[in-house]
Each structure stands twice: as structure tokens, then as C-alpha cells.
Amino acid sequence: MLNLVCDFASVMTTVGRYLLAFVILMFMVLIHETGHYTAGKLLGFKINEFAVGMGPKILSKTKKNGEVVSLRALPLGGFCAFEGENDDGTDNPAAFNKQKPWKRLIVLFCGAFFNFVSAILIAVIAFACYGDNVAKIQYVYDYAPTENQQLKQGDIIFKVDGKRVFVLDEIGRYMDSSKEMTFEVLRPFTDEQGNTAYQNVKLNGITKQSYTTTTLCKVVGEYTSADGEVKLAVGDTIYKLNGVALGKAGAFNALYPQLKDSCTLTVICADGKMRDFDVDSDLFRSNQLVVQENAYSGIGMTIQYEAYKFGFGESLLRTVPYCGEVGLLVLRTLGGLITGAVGVESVGGPITTITMTSEIVGTGFANILRLIVLISVNLAVFNLLPVPALDGCQMIFVLIEWIARKPVNRKVQSYINGIGLIVLIGLMILIDILKL
């Protein structure tokens, strides 16, 4: 009976997460359509319906001015229907296509604009209340040059060459290998009350160089660390061999002939912690332990990610560039899909989005806020792309009309948008199928 109750509770928790995920996504869509609606009302457009969801109506109310506000059955979007949006067959001067091009551009742009503004506002709340994820230095390797040794364990990388660092995808893109860099770090210290505080420290002359890591690619048998906590595993990085750091190509092979009896491996394990392992050197000769070298370019350090709570002022200053970085990440991802640099597994359709959202919902309110920021900026950028059925494509049509002083045939626009919508939905479904 107890198992049945636990199973039921687990199912209800999962259902609740998925429902909350739908609510979050619909809230983002609602903000987007509110942007179109607000701009349309302010600029004198005739609006026929404001709908949340798609498909048949569940609830609807007609306002005194004739506008219909409706809730529809399918929680897959929404729309703001303007009078005369798809044709020129109306004489109403407040109809969409009767309005001046600059007004239509503003209305089309404001959906994405509202998403971006909402992302900024929610980011302020998230950063001020829960902090932002930052890059904290875990280890600075012995083989890094003296200038790089200015960095210390526990430092938070705050700025690189004056630019705030955000750990959205890859911190290495902030670093330039062609010149010396200036790092600003938040360095921990203990104040008079014994509490940990941080001070801003500027470090000059940091360089990005080429190094080599030595990684275990084969482990036969079980070898426990000196602290007894973990076992040696494939993928672990050997940082030192008998106390000598392995940072250059061929370093392991240079020491290998000198190994006698037992040797000490200082290893960076899967959990990111550094541990010592005492093993028989013959394990390498008998190929029970096999290593491979991998070249990389960097500072000569490892970092870990954790939340750091900035003051309200700094939180406010971080929000706009942070949201800008999210937008650039979306564009880089889309560009990578076109060039093949990014695989399909890195993106997802509606099912993947709902699933991912439901998983993050269960990790706490701080991550929910950060997710809303990501989704909001994603919607803003995506809708401004010049892709049929999206606002960006509609804006292209309006711009052509403004320049040529003649609209693109409305039927042609409808065909392009209709076909584009079908292709877009098909691609999203295909992406989800390929990820199964």
C-alpha cells in the first residue's frame, strides 16, 4: 500500500511539473502577444481578438469595443488578430495593412521587445535574490606561466579586459590568445568578524597558451584513492606523476622510463577534485593503465560554477549584457546548425522544451527564474529571424512595401507564411523525433 501511495505521489509530482512547465511557456507567449497588443492599441490599430492558446475556444469574452479575449484548447502559443492583417479588402483606416509602414514595424517588433524587457526585469530579480552563476577558480596548475600564477584558488573571474564574464556556454571565448589580458577577480578574504568577503583585484599580463592534458583512456582493475573516496576511472586526468606536473606534449613519456615499483598519480577526478593514487608502475607497461594526450589552449586552470549573489547595483548592471549574451548564444547556435558546427542533439522542439522545463522546475525557484530569462530572450531572437511565419519575415515584407511603395502581393505573403509555418512545425517535430 505504501509503495502505491509513493508511486501515486511521484506521478502527481511529475504531472505537476509538466503543468507548471506549460504555464511558464504560455506566460512567455502571453508577454509576446501583449507586446503586439499594447503597441497596436497605442498606435490606433483595430484588434479583433487576443487569444491565449490555439485551436477551438474554451472561454471567450467580447469587450464593449468588439475585441474578443479568448482562451483556446491547445496550449501551443497564442495570437493577436488585427483587422485586415492578411488582406487589403477592408476600408477601415484602423486595419493593419491600412496603417503606415513604420507603425506596422513597431507593432511587429514589440512582441520580441516585450520578451526582451521581461527577460531583463526577471534577470534583475534572479541576480539580486539568488545570484548569478559565476566561474570560480578551482586549481591553477604548476605548469602555467608566472603571470598566470597571479590567479588563486577561490578567485571569481569577474571581468576580462573590462568585459563582464558570463558562463552561459564557454568562458574561453572571452580570452584572446594573441595578447596579454587583464583579469578582474573577486578574491575571497576573511574579515574582522571571521566572515568570508570579496575584494576586487586587477591582474595584468595573463596569457592564453597551449598545454597538454594526460587522460586515462583505459583502466583495468580497481585502484582506490589515498583518501579512500573514489576509484580511478577512464576520463580522469593525470595532473602530476611522482610530483611532476604534466603540462607539455610528451611529458608523460619522458617520465615513463624512470618509473620504478610504485608511483604516485595526482589525478583530477570526475567530481573535479584532485586526489592521489599510489599504483604499481608496471600497470602502465602491461597496458592495464593507458593514457592519451590531448592538446588544449587556455590559462592553465580549472574552474567550477556556482551562484554568487551580487549587490542590487551590480545585478542591475549585469542584466542587459547578460540578456545580450543569451541572444548571441541563440544566434551562434542557429549559425552552428547551418554550418554543421552544432549538432541537432544540442537543440530541441516543443517536446524537448517542455521536458527540459519540467526538469528544471523541480530544481528550485532560482533556476526557474533563470530559465524564464533564457526562454524569453530565445523567443525574442527567434521571432525576429527573417523566417516565414515569424515576425521577422513580416517585417521584411513591410520594409519592401515601404521602400518600393507597393506591397508584396497579399496572397503570395499568405502562401509563404502558410508554407513556412508548416515547414517550421515539421522541423520542430522532426528534431524531437531524432532526439528520441
N, C-alpha and C positions, 0 to 999 in steps of 0.2 A: 504493500500500500504506500509506504514511504517513497519507494522508487517511482511509483506512478505520480505521486504529488510532485516530486523533484523534476520528473520529465515534463510534466504539465507546466511547471513554473519556468523551466528552461525554454519551452516552446513559446510561452507567453512573453518572456523577455525578448526572444528573437523577433517575434511579431511586433512588439512594441518598438524595437529599434528600427525595424523596416518602416513602420508607420511614421516614426519621427524623421527618418531619412526622407520620406516623401514630403513631409511637411516642410522640411528645410529647403528642399529643391523647389517646391511650389512657392515658398516665400520669396526665393530669389527671382522666380519668374514674375511673381506679383510686383516686385520692385521694378523690374524691367518694363512691364506694361504700364505701371504707374508713371514712369518717366514719359512714355509716349502720350499717355492721357493728360498729364499735367501740362506738358508743352502745348498739346493740341487745344486744351481749354484756354490757356493764356493767350494763344495766338488766334483764337476765334474759329477753330475748326468744328465742324458738325460731327459729333461722335454718336454712332448708333448703338454700340454695345461694348461693354467692358466685361470680359469673361475670364474666369479662372478655371483652367482645365479645358479639355477638348471633348468632342462628341456630343451626345444628347444632353439637354439641360436637366439638372436635378432641381435647382432652385433658381428663380429669377424674379426681379422686381423692376418695374418700369417707373422711372422718375418723372416728375412733372414736365421736364423739358423733352421727354420722349426717349431718353437714354435708357438702355436696358443693362442692368447689372446682373450677371448670371454666374452660377456655379455649375460646371459641367462634369459629366461622369468620369472621364479619363483624366487622371492627374498627370498629364504629359505636356504641360505647357499652359498657354493662355493667349489671349489676343485682345487688342483694342481696335474695334472695327470703325473706320472712318467712313463717312458718307462719300460716295463716288471715288473710292480708293482704287478700284480696278477698271474704271471706265470713265469716259467723258460725257456720259449720257444724261447728266443732270445739269440743270440751270442754277442750282443752289450755289451762290457765291462762297458759302462756307464749306463746300465739298472739298475733299482733299486735293484733287487734281485741278481745282479752280484757284487754289491758293498760289502765291508767289513761290518760286523755287527755293529761295532762302528760308522761308518759313517751313517748307516741307523737309528741308535738310535738317533744320533744328529739331523738328518732331521726330524724325527718324534717328537722329543722333542721341536724343535724350534717353532712350531706353538703355543704351550702353552707358551713358553718362551717369544715370541714377545707380546702375550697378557698381560703377567705379567709386562713386561718392559713398555709397553704403559700405563698400569694402573698406574705405578709409576710416569711416566712423567706427565700424566694428573692430578694425585693427587697433584703433586708439584704446578701446575698451579692453581688448585682449592683452595688449602690451602693458597697459597701466595696471591691470588687475592680476594678470598671470605671468607677464614677462614674455620675452621673445626667445626663440631658440638661438643659442649662440655657439660659437666654436671655442671650446676651452682646450688649451694645450695639455696633452696628457704626458707626452715624452718629447724631449729634444735629444736627438741622437748624438753620440760622441763624435761621429764622423762628419757632422755638419760643421761648416767653417766657423771661425771665432766670432764673426759678426752675428751669425745666426744664433750663437750660444747666448746672446743677449736675451732671447726669449726664454722664459722659465715655465716650469710645470705649474699649471693653475692659471696662467695668463688667459684672459679672454681677448680674442682678436676683435678689436672694435672698429678700426679703420685701416685701410691700406692705401697709401698715397692720398689721404684725405677723403677717401670714399668709404662710407659706412658698409660694413660687411654683413651680408645676409646669407644664411646657409640653406637656401632653397634647393639647389641641385648640386653645385660643385664649387667649393671655395677656391679651388685652384685658378678659376677664370679671373679672379681679382689680381692675380700675381703675374708680373711681366718678367720673363727670363732675360730680357735684353738690357736691363738696367738695375741699379740698386734701388731698393724700395724703402719707404718709411712706414713702419708699423706703429699704430697707436693701440696699446693694450690696456686693459683694466687689470691691474696687478693686485692680488689679494694681500692684505696685511691685517694684523691683529691690533685693534685699537686699545685704548686705556681700559676699557671695560671688559676686554677679553673677547669682543665680538669680531667677526671677520668683516672687514670693509674693503673697498677697492679704490685704488688711485689710478689716475690716467698717466701712463708713461709712454713717451715717444722714443722709438728706437730707429736709428738710421743705419743704412748700409746693409740691410737684409737682402740676400740674393737667392735666386732660384737656380738650382744646379741639377746635374744628372747624378743619380745614385743607382745602386742595385740592391734589391732585396733578395734574400736567400730563403726560399719557401719549401717546406716539406711537401713532396708530391707522392710519397709512398711511405706508409708506416705499417710494418708487420710486427705484431705483438703489442703489449700494453706497457707503457712507461709512465709512471706517476711523477708529478712534480714534487720538488723538495718540500713544499708546504702541504702535500697530500690532497690538494683540492681538485686537480684536473689531470687528465691523461693527454699525452702527446697525440696530435691528430693531423691528418692531411689538411693543408692550408695554413697551418701555423707558420709564423715567420721566425727564423733563427736570427736574432739580433746580434748575439755575441757567441763566439766559440772560444772556450777557455779564457774568457775575459777580453777577447779582441773583437772589436766591432766590425761587422761585415757590411761595408757600405760601398765597396768598389767591385767592379766586374773581376771575377777570378779570385776574390779574397778567400772564399771557402777552399777552393782547390789549392791555393798557396799554403794554407794551414793543414790541409788534409794529410800530407805525408808525415807531418810531425806528430800526429795523434798516436798516443800510446796508452794502452789499457783503458781506463775510464776517462771521459771528458765531460765538461760541463757546458750545457747548452742554455743560453739565456734566450728565452722564447717569448714572443708576443702571441698570446693565445687568442682563441676565438672571441673571448669576452673583452679583449683589448688590454688585459692585464699582463704584466711582464713577470715571468716565473723562471726559475732554474730547474733544469732536469740533469741528473747525473746518469749518463748512459755509457755502455761499452763502445769504444771506438770501432770495434770490429763490426758493429751493426751497419756501418756505412760501407765497409769493404764487402760484406756479404749481401749488400743491397736490401737489407731489411729496413733501412732508413735511406731514402733517396731524396735529394734536393734538386731544385732548379732555380736558376737566377732570372730575375725579372727587372728590367730597367724601368726607372720612373724619374720624372722631373718634379722637383719640389724644394721645400725649405729644409727638409731633414727632420721631420717631426711627425707625430701622430696627434690627432685631435679627437675629442669626444663632444657630443652635442647635448646640451642641457638648457633648461629655461633659466633666464636671468631677468629679474624684474627691474626695469629702468624706471627713473622718475617720470612724472607726467610730462614734463617738458621734452625730455629725450624721446619718450614714447610718441609724442606728437610729431617730432621731427623725423622719426623713423617711418611713419606710416605711408607718406606719399612715395618716397623712394622704394619702400618695401613693395607696395602695390605695383609700382612701375616694374620692379624686378620680376614679380609674378607674371605680369603681362609679357615681358621679354621672354620669360621661360616658356610661356604658351607658344609664342611665335617661333622660338628656337625648336620646340618640339614638333610643331607643324612643318617647319622647314626641314627638320631631320627626317620626317616621314617621307617627304617628297624626294630627298636626296638619298634616302636609304640609310642614313646615319643613325636613325632611331627606328627600332623595330615596332611592329604592331602590338607586341606584348606590353609596350610602355604606355599605351593609350587604351581607352575603353569606351563602349557605347553606354546606353541608358542602364542596362542590367549591371554592368560593371560599376557604374557610378553609384547606383542605388546600393549595391552590395558593399562597396568601399565606404560609402557614407554611413551605412548601418553599423559597420565595424568600428568606425571612428567615434560614432555616437556613444558607444559603450566605454570609451576611454576617458570620459570626463568633459566638463563644460569648456575647459580651456581649449581642448583640441576641437571641439565643436565650433567655437568662435573662429579659430584659425582656418578650419575647413570652409566656413561660410565666406571668409575673405578670399580663399582660393577659388571657390566656385563663382563668386561674384565677379572677380576680375576675369576669370575664364569666359563667363557669359558675355562680358563687355567686349573683350577682344574678339571672340568668335563671331559675335553678331555684326561686328564692323568689317569682317572679311568680305571681299567682293565676290561672294559665292551666291548663286541663285537661291532664292527663298529667304535669304538673310537680309538684314537692314542695310548692310554694306552694298549689296547689289542694287537695292532700291535707290540708294544714294547715288550710285553711278548713273542710273537711268535719269535721275533728276538733274545731275550735273550735265549730262549730254543734252537734255532739253534746255537747260539754262544757257549753255554755250551755243547750241545750234538754233535756239529759239523755235524749236519744233520737237514735240515729244516723240519718243520711240513708240511705234505702234503698240497700243494697249494690249491687243491680242497677243502680239509677239512677247510682250513682257509677261503676260499671264502664262503663256506656254513655257517660257524659260523658267519662271518661278515654279510652276507646277512640276515640270520635269526635274528641276533642281531639288525640290522637296522630296520627291520620290527617291532620287539617287542618294540624297543625304540620309534619309531614313534607312535605305537599303545598306549603305556603307556602315552606319552605326550598328545595325543588326548583324552584319557580316563580321564586324570587328569582335562583337560579343561571342559569336559562334566560334570564331577562330581561337578565342581565349579559353574555350571550354576544354 
